[in-house]
């Protein structure tokens, strides 16, 4: 049963105030909680985070499976990261000049992702994918890109075509304001369908600059690449004279120290990173083969710039985060905790008689509970989920102290701060939630 003291009075007042100044009361669409049936009451407003928990304005505490949509893999406010940010803030927050922090973080990144022979830091994952696509076009002299239905690569025009994440949540796979001429240069095919990839490339010979993919999709819910799919993408791209871009904004440092590239043994031509890389601060990166990256100004004709690129606060936070994270025992712990959470969810569903109507996709410490029978292998499958049931599930979990992503089409994330106490909370909340669905 939900806590008798559960109330969101202060959050509701904060949401009313926010709706007067922000579209929908939020600064990123999925935060509005509209897709989980809470259109008027709106979301809780966070007061602070600590370890595996978020605490809202009303004092409610939640085990956090969102983690700022992935980057808080250590949990909230880890001591060494907070100390690194404070130390750098005392020296200066932004200079618009190089610091050695940038090179030091780049070296750590290259050590685990050798595909990034040269790279550039930017301020977000959206920037990283936007610039990677521009570099691919500049290097190949071609204009078209190929992406996968339900994959979200940021909120820029070239990739807001059959996008996942917030676009899927609100049933707007193609955003208004994207010029038709831009959309015409973006080809889309289903995830896990190599035949469709080859057909699209054959129908657009000598025109496709790059294939961009989330190697494990997180923005249609978690979608897992089938054996041979990622390898097949690399072969298909090479045969077509196109580049393969791995969007590891979400999977980088999460699935393994070297992300999906390490886990699946693939070396793409270009890579984009973000989320964990900045230790919770705004940060992204794109990089790849040296001959490709040497096309970027000032060495080459592909222009890219950013005042806050390589921001010293983000660099310091990223260095401190990776210093802790990049230890093998931490990935072992993440896998063990994630497997226990998956088992607790299945147990809760079975106790409520919901197991046959459920699918759970998990890769390492990212997962999604789909309210439909499996398998869920692409966006069309995910779209067949019972979103109303997911909304009821979400609301029950919330009342019982567990915060899941407020959308059927998002991945949940496990962090290293979660332990036996949090597992007990999750198990109890899951049993209650499945009983209410």
C-alpha positions as CSV (number, residue, x, y, z in Angstrom):
1,X,0.0,0.0,0.0
2,X,1.2,3.6,-0.7
3,X,2.5,5.6,2.2
4,X,-0.3,7.3,4.1
5,X,1.8,10.5,4.1
6,X,2.4,10.6,0.4
7,X,1.6,14.1,-0.9
8,X,2.7,16.3,-3.8
9,X,1.1,19.5,-2.7
10,X,4.3,21.6,-3.1
11,X,5.2,20.1,-6.4
12,X,1.8,20.8,-7.8
13,X,2.1,24.4,-6.8
14,X,5.6,24.6,-8.4
15,X,4.1,23.0,-11.6
16,X,1.4,25.6,-11.7
17,X,4.0,28.3,-11.5
18,X,6.2,26.7,-14.1
19,X,3.3,26.3,-16.6
20,X,3.1,30.1,-16.8
21,X,6.6,30.4,-18.1
22,X,7.5,27.1,-19.9
23,X,5.7,25.2,-22.6
24,X,3.9,22.5,-20.7
25,X,5.6,23.6,-17.5
26,X,8.9,21.9,-18.4
27,X,12.1,22.3,-20.2
28,X,12.1,18.9,-21.8
29,X,8.9,17.2,-22.9
30,X,8.9,13.8,-21.2
31,X,9.4,15.5,-17.8
32,X,5.8,16.7,-17.9
33,X,4.5,13.1,-17.1
34,X,1.7,13.5,-19.6
35,X,2.2,10.0,-21.1
36,X,1.7,8.3,-17.7
37,X,-1.7,10.0,-17.2
38,X,-0.7,12.8,-14.9
39,X,-1.5,15.7,-17.2
40,X,-2.9,18.1,-14.6
41,X,-1.1,17.1,-11.5
42,X,2.2,17.1,-13.3
43,X,5.6,15.9,-12.1
44,X,7.3,16.1,-8.7
45,X,9.9,18.9,-8.4
46,X,13.3,17.8,-7.1
47,X,14.8,19.4,-4.0
48,X,17.9,17.3,-4.0
49,X,19.5,13.9,-4.8
50,X,21.6,11.7,-2.6
51,X,23.0,8.3,-3.4
52,X,20.3,6.2,-5.1
53,X,17.5,8.6,-4.1
54,X,15.7,11.7,-5.2
55,X,13.9,13.9,-2.6
56,X,11.1,16.2,-3.8
57,X,9.8,19.5,-2.5
58,X,7.2,17.6,-0.3
59,X,9.9,15.5,1.3
60,X,9.0,12.3,-0.6
61,X,12.0,10.0,-1.3
62,X,12.3,7.8,-4.3
63,X,14.7,5.1,-5.5
64,X,15.8,6.7,-8.7
65,X,15.8,4.6,-11.9
66,X,16.1,7.7,-14.2
67,X,19.4,9.1,-12.9
68,X,19.2,12.2,-15.0
69,X,18.4,9.9,-18.0
70,X,21.6,7.9,-17.5
71,X,24.6,9.9,-16.3
72,X,24.2,9.4,-12.6
73,X,25.7,5.9,-12.7
74,X,27.5,6.4,-9.4
75,X,24.3,7.7,-7.7
76,X,23.7,11.4,-6.8
77,X,26.3,13.6,-5.3
78,X,29.2,11.1,-5.0
79,X,31.8,12.8,-2.7
80,X,34.8,12.8,-5.1
81,X,32.8,14.2,-7.9
82,X,31.3,17.0,-5.8
83,X,34.8,17.8,-4.5
84,X,36.3,18.0,-8.0
85,X,33.5,20.4,-9.1
86,X,34.0,22.6,-6.1
87,X,37.8,22.6,-6.6
88,X,37.4,23.6,-10.2
89,X,34.7,26.2,-9.5
90,X,37.1,28.0,-7.2
91,X,39.5,28.3,-10.1
92,X,37.0,29.3,-12.6
93,X,33.8,27.9,-14.3
94,X,34.5,28.8,-17.9
95,X,37.4,30.4,-19.8
96,X,36.9,29.9,-23.6
97,X,40.5,28.8,-23.6
98,X,42.1,25.3,-23.5
99,X,42.8,23.5,-20.2
100,X,44.8,20.3,-19.7
101,X,41.6,18.8,-18.2
102,X,40.3,18.4,-21.7
103,X,43.4,16.4,-22.8
104,X,43.3,14.3,-19.7
105,X,39.7,13.3,-20.1
106,X,40.2,12.7,-23.8
107,X,43.0,10.2,-23.0
108,X,40.8,8.3,-20.7
109,X,38.1,8.2,-23.3
110,X,40.5,7.0,-26.0
111,X,41.9,4.3,-23.7
112,X,38.5,2.5,-23.5
113,X,37.2,3.6,-26.9
114,X,40.2,3.2,-29.3
115,X,37.9,4.0,-32.3
116,X,38.1,7.7,-31.2
117,X,41.6,8.3,-32.6
118,X,40.8,12.0,-32.6
119,X,37.8,13.7,-30.9
120,X,36.1,16.9,-30.0
121,X,34.3,17.8,-26.8
122,X,30.9,19.6,-27.1
123,X,28.2,20.4,-24.5
124,X,25.5,17.8,-25.2
125,X,24.7,14.5,-26.9
126,X,22.6,16.4,-29.5
127,X,25.6,18.5,-30.4
128,X,27.7,15.4,-30.7
129,X,25.4,13.6,-33.1
130,X,24.8,16.8,-35.1
131,X,28.5,17.4,-35.7
132,X,29.3,13.7,-36.3
133,X,26.7,13.7,-39.1
134,X,28.2,16.9,-40.6
135,X,31.7,15.5,-40.5
136,X,30.4,12.3,-42.2
137,X,28.8,14.4,-44.9
138,X,31.9,16.5,-45.3
139,X,34.2,13.5,-45.5
140,X,32.1,11.5,-48.0
141,X,30.8,14.3,-50.0
142,X,27.3,12.8,-49.7
143,X,24.1,14.2,-48.1
144,X,21.8,11.4,-47.0
145,X,22.0,9.5,-43.7
146,X,20.3,6.3,-42.7
147,X,18.8,6.0,-39.2
148,X,16.6,3.4,-37.4
149,X,12.9,3.8,-36.5
150,X,12.6,4.7,-32.8
151,X,16.3,5.7,-32.4
152,X,16.7,9.2,-30.9
153,X,19.8,11.1,-31.7
154,X,19.0,14.5,-30.3
155,X,16.6,17.3,-31.1
156,X,18.1,18.5,-34.3
157,X,16.4,18.5,-37.7
158,X,18.4,15.8,-39.5
159,X,17.4,13.1,-37.0
160,X,13.8,14.1,-36.0
161,X,12.4,11.7,-38.4
162,X,10.8,8.6,-36.9
163,X,12.6,9.4,-33.7
164,X,12.1,7.6,-30.4
165,X,12.1,9.1,-26.9
166,X,10.0,12.1,-26.3
167,X,8.8,12.2,-29.9
168,X,7.5,8.7,-29.6
169,X,6.0,9.4,-26.2
170,X,3.8,12.2,-27.7
171,X,3.0,10.4,-31.0
172,X,4.9,13.0,-33.0
173,X,7.5,10.9,-34.9
174,X,8.2,13.8,-37.3
175,X,8.5,17.3,-35.6
176,X,6.8,20.3,-37.0
177,X,9.4,22.8,-38.2
178,X,11.7,20.3,-39.8
179,X,12.0,21.3,-43.5
180,X,10.8,18.7,-46.0
181,X,14.2,19.0,-47.8
182,X,16.0,18.0,-44.6
183,X,13.7,15.1,-43.9
184,X,14.1,13.9,-47.5
185,X,17.8,13.3,-46.8
186,X,17.1,11.0,-43.8
187,X,16.3,7.4,-44.6
188,X,14.7,5.2,-41.9
189,X,14.5,1.5,-41.5
190,X,13.5,-0.9,-38.7
191,X,16.1,-1.8,-36.1
192,X,17.4,-5.4,-36.3
193,X,16.5,-5.6,-40.0
194,X,19.6,-6.0,-42.1
195,X,17.6,-6.7,-45.3
196,X,15.9,-3.3,-45.0
197,X,19.3,-1.7,-44.5
198,X,20.8,-3.3,-47.6
199,X,17.7,-2.4,-49.7
200,X,17.8,1.3,-48.6
201,X,21.5,1.5,-49.4
202,X,21.0,-0.2,-52.8
203,X,18.1,2.2,-53.6
204,X,20.4,5.2,-52.8
205,X,23.7,4.2,-54.2
206,X,26.6,6.7,-53.8
207,X,24.2,9.0,-51.8
208,X,24.4,7.8,-48.2
209,X,27.1,9.4,-46.1
210,X,26.5,7.5,-42.9
211,X,24.4,5.0,-40.9
212,X,23.8,6.2,-37.4
213,X,22.5,3.8,-34.7
214,X,22.1,3.4,-31.0
215,X,23.9,0.1,-30.7
216,X,21.5,-0.8,-27.8
217,X,18.4,1.4,-28.3
218,X,17.3,3.3,-25.2
219,X,14.8,5.6,-26.6
220,X,12.1,3.2,-27.7
221,X,12.5,1.5,-24.5
222,X,15.5,-0.9,-24.4
223,X,15.9,-2.7,-27.7
224,X,18.6,-5.3,-28.0
225,X,20.7,-5.9,-31.2
226,X,20.2,-9.5,-32.5
227,X,23.3,-11.6,-33.1
228,X,25.1,-10.4,-36.2
229,X,23.1,-7.2,-36.6
230,X,25.8,-4.7,-35.6
231,X,28.5,-6.6,-37.5
232,X,26.2,-6.6,-40.5
233,X,25.8,-2.8,-40.3
234,X,29.5,-2.3,-40.5
235,X,29.8,-4.6,-43.5
236,X,26.8,-2.9,-45.2
237,X,28.2,0.6,-44.6
238,X,31.6,-0.3,-45.9
239,X,30.2,-1.9,-49.0
240,X,28.2,1.2,-49.7
241,X,31.1,3.6,-49.1
242,X,29.3,5.0,-46.1
243,X,30.5,5.6,-42.5
244,X,29.1,3.8,-39.5
245,X,28.3,6.1,-36.5
246,X,27.7,4.5,-33.1
247,X,25.6,6.9,-30.9
248,X,26.9,5.9,-27.5
249,X,25.5,8.9,-25.7
250,X,23.5,6.5,-23.6
251,X,25.5,3.2,-23.8
252,X,29.0,4.7,-23.4
253,X,30.6,3.7,-20.1
254,X,27.3,2.0,-19.1
255,X,27.4,-1.4,-20.8
256,X,31.1,-1.7,-20.3
257,X,34.1,0.7,-19.9
258,X,34.2,0.9,-23.7
259,X,30.4,0.9,-24.1
260,X,28.7,-1.1,-26.8
261,X,31.8,-1.1,-28.9
262,X,33.6,-3.2,-26.3
263,X,30.6,-5.3,-25.4
264,X,29.9,-6.4,-29.0
265,X,33.5,-6.1,-30.4
266,X,32.6,-3.6,-33.1
267,X,34.8,-0.7,-34.3
268,X,32.7,2.1,-35.9
269,X,34.0,4.9,-38.0
270,X,32.6,7.6,-35.8
271,X,31.4,7.6,-32.2
272,X,29.3,10.0,-30.1
273,X,29.3,10.2,-26.3
274,X,27.7,12.1,-23.5
275,X,25.7,11.5,-20.3
276,X,28.2,9.7,-18.0
277,X,31.2,11.4,-19.7
278,X,30.4,14.7,-18.0
279,X,29.7,13.2,-14.5
280,X,26.2,14.7,-14.6
281,X,27.2,18.0,-16.1
282,X,26.5,19.1,-19.7
283,X,29.0,17.4,-21.9
284,X,29.3,15.4,-25.1
285,X,32.0,14.3,-27.5
286,X,32.3,13.0,-31.0
287,X,35.3,11.3,-32.6
288,X,36.6,8.6,-34.8
289,X,39.3,7.7,-37.4
290,X,42.0,10.4,-37.6
291,X,41.6,10.8,-41.4
292,X,37.9,11.6,-40.8
293,X,38.4,14.0,-37.9
294,X,41.1,15.9,-39.6
295,X,38.3,17.3,-41.8
296,X,37.2,19.4,-38.8
297,X,38.3,23.1,-38.6
298,X,40.9,24.4,-38.2
299,X,42.6,21.4,-39.9
300,X,39.8,20.9,-42.5
301,X,36.7,22.5,-44.1
302,X,34.0,21.1,-41.8
303,X,33.2,23.9,-39.3
304,X,32.3,23.2,-35.7
305,X,32.7,25.5,-32.6
306,X,31.3,25.9,-29.2
307,X,32.0,28.5,-26.4
308,X,31.4,26.0,-23.6
309,X,33.0,22.9,-25.4
310,X,35.4,21.3,-23.0
311,X,34.0,23.3,-20.1
312,X,36.4,22.8,-17.1
313,X,33.6,22.0,-14.6
314,X,32.3,19.2,-16.8
315,X,35.9,18.0,-17.5
316,X,36.6,17.9,-13.8
317,X,33.4,16.0,-13.0
318,X,34.0,13.6,-15.9
319,X,37.5,12.8,-14.7
320,X,36.4,12.2,-11.2
321,X,33.5,10.0,-12.3
322,X,35.6,7.8,-14.6
323,X,38.3,7.5,-11.9
324,X,35.7,5.7,-9.8
325,X,33.7,3.9,-12.4
326,X,36.5,2.4,-14.6
327,X,37.1,-0.5,-12.2
328,X,36.1,-4.0,-13.2
329,X,34.5,-4.7,-9.9
330,X,32.0,-1.9,-10.5
331,X,30.7,-3.4,-13.7
332,X,30.3,-6.7,-12.0
333,X,28.3,-5.0,-9.2
334,X,26.1,-3.2,-11.7
335,X,25.3,-6.5,-13.5
336,X,24.5,-8.3,-10.3
337,X,22.3,-5.5,-9.0
338,X,20.5,-5.2,-12.3
339,X,19.9,-8.9,-12.6
340,X,18.4,-8.9,-9.1
341,X,16.1,-6.0,-10.0
342,X,15.0,-7.8,-13.1
343,X,14.2,-10.9,-11.0
344,X,12.2,-8.9,-8.5
345,X,10.1,-7.4,-11.3
346,X,9.4,-10.9,-12.8
347,X,8.5,-12.1,-9.3
348,X,6.1,-9.2,-8.7
349,X,4.5,-9.8,-12.1
350,X,4.1,-13.5,-11.6
351,X,2.5,-13.0,-8.2
352,X,0.0,-10.7,-9.8
353,X,-0.6,-13.0,-12.7
354,X,0.9,-10.5,-15.2
355,X,3.9,-12.5,-16.4
356,X,2.4,-13.7,-19.7
357,X,1.5,-10.1,-20.6
358,X,4.9,-8.7,-19.9
359,X,8.3,-8.4,-21.6
360,X,11.5,-7.1,-19.9
361,X,14.5,-6.2,-22.2
362,X,17.7,-5.7,-20.3
363,X,21.3,-5.2,-21.3
364,X,23.6,-4.6,-18.3
365,X,22.3,-1.8,-16.2
366,X,19.7,-0.5,-18.6
367,X,16.3,-2.1,-19.0
368,X,12.6,-1.6,-19.9
369,X,9.4,-3.2,-18.7
370,X,7.1,-3.5,-21.8
371,X,3.4,-4.2,-21.2
372,X,3.0,-6.6,-24.0
373,X,4.0,-10.1,-24.9
374,X,7.4,-10.5,-26.3
375,X,9.7,-10.4,-28.0
376,X,10.2,-6.7,-28.4
377,X,12.9,-6.3,-31.1
378,X,12.1,-3.0,-32.8
379,X,10.0,0.2,-32.5
380,X,6.9,-1.4,-34.1
381,X,7.0,-4.1,-31.4
382,X,7.5,-1.5,-28.7
383,X,4.6,0.6,-30.1
384,X,2.3,-2.3,-29.4
385,X,2.7,-1.9,-25.7
386,X,-0.2,-1.1,-23.4
387,X,0.8,2.5,-22.4
388,X,-2.2,2.9,-20.2
389,X,-1.1,-0.1,-18.1
390,X,2.4,1.3,-18.0
391,X,1.0,4.6,-16.7
392,X,-0.8,2.8,-13.8
393,X,2.4,0.9,-13.1
394,X,4.4,4.1,-13.0
395,X,1.9,5.8,-10.7
396,X,1.8,2.9,-8.2
397,X,5.6,2.6,-8.1
398,X,5.8,6.4,-7.4
399,X,3.4,6.2,-4.5
400,X,5.5,3.4,-3.1
401,X,8.8,5.2,-3.3
402,X,10.2,4.1,-6.7
403,X,10.8,6.5,-9.6
404,X,10.7,4.9,-13.1
405,X,11.1,6.7,-16.4
406,X,7.7,8.5,-17.0
407,X,7.3,6.9,-20.5
408,X,6.9,3.4,-21.9
409,X,9.5,4.5,-24.5
410,X,12.5,5.1,-22.2
411,X,15.1,2.9,-20.6
412,X,15.5,2.6,-16.8
413,X,19.0,2.8,-15.3
414,X,20.6,1.1,-12.3
415,X,23.3,2.9,-10.4
416,X,26.1,1.8,-8.1
417,X,24.6,3.3,-5.0
418,X,21.7,0.9,-5.0
419,X,22.0,-1.9,-2.4
420,X,20.0,-4.4,-0.4
421,X,17.8,-1.7,1.2
422,X,16.8,-0.4,-2.2
423,X,16.2,-3.9,-3.6
424,X,13.8,-4.5,-0.7
425,X,11.9,-1.3,-1.6
426,X,11.8,-2.2,-5.3
427,X,10.5,-5.7,-4.6
428,X,7.7,-4.5,-2.4
429,X,6.8,-1.7,-4.7
430,X,6.8,-4.0,-7.8
431,X,4.4,-6.4,-6.1
432,X,2.0,-3.6,-5.3
433,X,2.3,-2.0,-8.8
434,X,1.6,-5.2,-10.8
435,X,-1.4,-5.9,-8.6
436,X,-2.8,-2.5,-9.5
437,X,-2.2,-2.7,-13.3
